[in-house]
Amino acid sequence: MAQTVDIGKMIQDELDRQKRNPAWLADLLSTSRSNGYKIVNEKKFNDVLFLMDVSVAMNHNFLKDLAAMIEDEISTKSEQSV
């Protein structure tokens, strides 16, 4: 079973690391400040292209982070089936 991934928390953690806030991200994405806060409160993203936009805006590859998690899940599953 795949682990639960809270994308909004990942984005908030990166904003914290960069000492930025959701309003800053919203400005980069040309959306409202309230939407910036909705982004970090969202647990799931169904729109990969939007996540790409967030990654580019923040100069952080969230898709790469997710790919690493997927690789870990595959490795764990393979080890368990041996």
C-alpha positions as a Markdown table, in Angstrom:
| # | Residue | x | y | z |
|---|---|---|---|---|
| 1 | Met | 0.0 | 0.0 | 0.0 |
| 2 | Ala | 1.4 | 3.4 | -1.0 |
| 3 | Gln | 2.2 | 5.8 | 1.8 |
| 4 | Thr | 0.1 | 8.8 | 2.4 |
| 5 | Val | 1.7 | 12.0 | 0.9 |
| 6 | Asp | 0.5 | 15.4 | 2.0 |
| 7 | Ile | 1.6 | 17.6 | -1.0 |
| 8 | Gly | 0.4 | 20.8 | 0.7 |
| 9 | Lys | 2.7 | 20.0 | 3.7 |
| 10 | Met | 5.6 | 19.4 | 1.3 |
| 11 | Ile | 5.0 | 22.8 | -0.3 |
| 12 | Gln | 4.6 | 24.5 | 3.1 |
| 13 | Asp | 7.9 | 22.9 | 4.3 |
| 14 | Glu | 9.7 | 24.1 | 1.3 |
| 15 | Leu | 8.2 | 27.6 | 1.7 |
| 16 | Asp | 9.4 | 27.6 | 5.3 |
| 17 | Arg | 12.9 | 26.5 | 4.2 |
| 18 | Gln | 13.0 | 29.4 | 1.7 |
| 19 | Lys | 11.6 | 31.7 | 4.4 |
| 20 | Arg | 8.6 | 32.5 | 2.1 |
| 21 | Asn | 4.8 | 32.3 | 2.6 |
| 22 | Pro | 1.8 | 31.1 | 0.6 |
| 23 | Ala | 1.0 | 34.7 | -0.4 |
| 24 | Trp | 4.4 | 34.9 | -2.1 |
| 25 | Leu | 3.7 | 31.7 | -4.0 |
| 26 | Ala | 0.2 | 32.9 | -5.0 |
| 27 | Asp | 1.8 | 36.0 | -6.5 |
| 28 | Leu | 4.2 | 33.9 | -8.6 |
| 29 | Leu | 1.4 | 31.8 | -9.8 |
| 30 | Ser | -0.8 | 34.9 | -10.6 |
| 31 | Thr | -3.5 | 33.8 | -8.3 |
| 32 | Ser | -5.2 | 35.2 | -5.2 |
| 33 | Arg | -3.6 | 35.2 | -1.8 |
| 34 | Ser | -6.4 | 33.0 | -0.5 |
| 35 | Asn | -5.6 | 30.4 | -3.2 |
| 36 | Gly | -2.0 | 30.4 | -2.0 |
| 37 | Tyr | -3.1 | 29.3 | 1.4 |
| 38 | Lys | -5.5 | 26.8 | -0.2 |
| 39 | Ile | -2.5 | 25.2 | -2.0 |
| 40 | Val | -0.6 | 24.5 | 1.3 |
| 41 | Asn | -3.7 | 23.2 | 3.0 |
| 42 | Glu | -4.4 | 20.8 | 0.1 |
| 43 | Lys | -3.5 | 17.2 | 0.9 |
| 44 | Lys | -3.8 | 15.9 | -2.6 |
| 45 | Phe | -3.2 | 17.3 | -6.1 |
| 46 | Asn | -4.9 | 15.8 | -9.0 |
| 47 | Asp | -3.3 | 18.2 | -11.5 |
| 48 | Val | 0.3 | 17.3 | -12.3 |
| 49 | Leu | 0.7 | 20.4 | -14.5 |
| 50 | Phe | -0.2 | 22.6 | -11.6 |
| 51 | Leu | 2.3 | 20.8 | -9.4 |
| 52 | Met | 4.8 | 21.5 | -12.2 |
| 53 | Asp | 4.0 | 25.2 | -12.1 |
| 54 | Val | 4.4 | 25.2 | -8.3 |
| 55 | Ser | 7.8 | 23.4 | -8.7 |
| 56 | Val | 9.0 | 25.9 | -11.3 |
| 57 | Ala | 7.8 | 28.9 | -9.3 |
| 58 | Met | 9.5 | 27.7 | -6.1 |
| 59 | Asn | 12.6 | 26.3 | -7.9 |
| 60 | His | 12.0 | 23.0 | -6.2 |
| 61 | Asn | 11.1 | 19.8 | -8.0 |
| 62 | Phe | 8.2 | 18.3 | -6.1 |
| 63 | Leu | 7.7 | 15.7 | -8.8 |
| 64 | Lys | 11.3 | 14.4 | -8.2 |
| 65 | Asp | 10.5 | 14.1 | -4.5 |
| 66 | Leu | 7.4 | 12.1 | -5.3 |
| 67 | Ala | 9.3 | 10.0 | -7.8 |
| 68 | Ala | 11.8 | 9.1 | -5.0 |
| 69 | Met | 8.9 | 8.1 | -2.8 |
| 70 | Ile | 7.5 | 5.9 | -5.5 |
| 71 | Glu | 10.9 | 4.2 | -6.0 |
| 72 | Asp | 11.1 | 3.5 | -2.2 |
| 73 | Glu | 7.6 | 1.9 | -2.4 |
| 74 | Ile | 8.6 | -0.2 | -5.3 |
| 75 | Ser | 11.8 | -1.3 | -3.6 |
| 76 | Thr | 10.0 | -2.2 | -0.4 |
| 77 | Lys | 7.3 | -4.1 | -2.3 |
| 78 | Ser | 10.0 | -6.0 | -4.2 |
| 79 | Glu | 11.9 | -6.9 | -1.0 |
| 80 | Gln | 8.7 | -8.2 | 0.6 |
| 81 | Ser | 7.9 | -10.5 | -2.3 |
| 82 | Val | 11.3 | -12.2 | -2.2 |
